[in-house]
Structure formats: structure tokens, C-alpha cells
Amino acid sequence: MRAVPFTLSTRGGVQLFAGRLALASSFVEQVQAVADVNDNRTVRYAVLAVAAVRGREKDARQLITSATRDFAASGEGMGLGLARRPLRFA
């Protein structure tokens, strides 16, 4: 069931970088709902970026710290890179 939240997160990221923040936020909400149901925390890339771009620095930093720890523990290098990228926005 990892494909659905990963796809939603990717679509959210695409919308974010296209400048469609409201649509990106909608995908983030969907990612969170699906991830909560299947307890999948490793696909929330767009969640991090949207929080950073929206200026929610405290939320973004907490998400980045948590995601970085999770990705490091699982050895997911791509996740580490993606988790740290929003730091330039926060």
C-alpha cells in the first residue's frame, strides 16, 4: 500500500513547484489520511515541502527532523535528500 501515498506525495510536490499551493496542500491532506490508515511515515516528502513553503518553520523543522531520523534508520538515501531539501525554504 506504499504506492498510493508515494504517488499522492509526488503529485503534491509537482503541484507545489508549479506554484499551486492550494492543490499541493490538498494532496498533502490525502497523503496524511492514507499514511495514517496504513501507518506509513516514509512517504511524506510533499508534507515537508508544503510546511516549509507555507512558512510554518516550526512544523517544517519538526517534520524534517523526524523524517531525517526515520530515513537514516532505514538507510533510505533518497528520503534523506528529499527530507533535507525543504530546509532551504524553512
N, C-alpha and C positions, 0 to 999 in steps of 0.2 A: 504494500500500500504506500510505498515511498514515492512512487511516480506521480501521484496526484498532488501532494503538497510541493514536490520539487517543481512540477510544471506550473503550478499557480505562483510559486515564488519567482520563477523565471519570468513569467508573464508580468508580474508586478514590477520586477526590475526593469523590464523593457519599457513599460509604461512610465516608470519614474524617469528614466533617462530620455524619454520622448517629451518630458515636461508635463505629463498628465498625472499630477499628484493625486487628484481625487480618484482616478481609476486605479492607480497604483495602490492607494490605501484600501480600495475595495478588494483587490487581490490579496493584500496583506491580511485583511479580516478573514478571508476564505482560507488562507494558509493556516492561520491560527486555529480556526474552527476544526479543520481536518487534522492538524497536528495534535490538537488536544484530544481528539477522539482516538487516534492511534498512538498517542504518546511519542510522537516523533519530533525531536527538537533539532535535528541536524539539517533541516532544510529551510530555515528561516532567513535566508540571505536578504530577501527584499524587506523583511521586517526591520532589519538593522538599518538598511539604507533609508527607508522611509522615515524612521525615527530621527535619523541624523539630519536629513534634508528638511524635515519639519521643524528643526531647531529644538527638538526635545533632547538636549545634550545629556542630561542625567539618565534618561531612559536608554538612549543610544549607547552610552558608555557601559551601563549595566548589561545590556544585551550583548555588546561586543565582548566584554569580559567573560560572561557566561559561555558564549559561543566559542570563543578562543580556547577556553579551558576544555570544553567538550570535544572540539576538533583536534586539539593537541593529544588528548587522551585516546582518541580513536585513530590517530595517525592520518587524519584527512587533511592533506596539504592544501587542496583546492579550497576547502572550507576555511582554513586559516587565512588564506589570501583574501577571500571574499569577505570574511568577518572583519578583517582589519581595514579594508578599503574605505568604509564609511567614516573612519577616523578623520579623513581629510574634510568631511562635511561637518563633523561634530565640533 
